[in-house]
Amino acid sequence: MKPSNSLEKRVVEIEERNKRVETDKAWETSWVRRGLLVAFTYLSVGLYLRVIAIPNPWLNAIVPSLGFLLSTLSLPFFKQWWMMMHK
């Protein structure tokens, strides 16, 4: 009976791990995560530019924030391309 219990326990653990991995992957590709990262990038760059006295720091902070957003949008394309090249 022990091998069965052990096997069942392992299957349950694997299923729980798979759920965690699926949730983590969903978070990594979510628009909420991307939006938060863009907002935090904008705030940190804007504050930095303000501290070092760059003119129009909040306007200038838009460029790196949008660049970051564009990079996150293009990554799935490059990931698929890379995977095709490494089959």
MOHUSUL-V966131 format. One record per run of one state. SS is the DSSP state (H for helix, E for strand, - for the rest). FROM is the first residue (numbers start at 0). LEN is the number of residues. If there is no record, write none. Layout:
# MOHUSUL-V966131
((SS & FROM & LEN) (SS & FROM & LEN))
This chain:
# MOHUSUL-V966131
((- & 0 & 1) (H & 1 & 27) (- & 28 & 2) (H & 30 & 21) (- & 51 & 5) (H & 56 & 29) (- & 85 & 2))
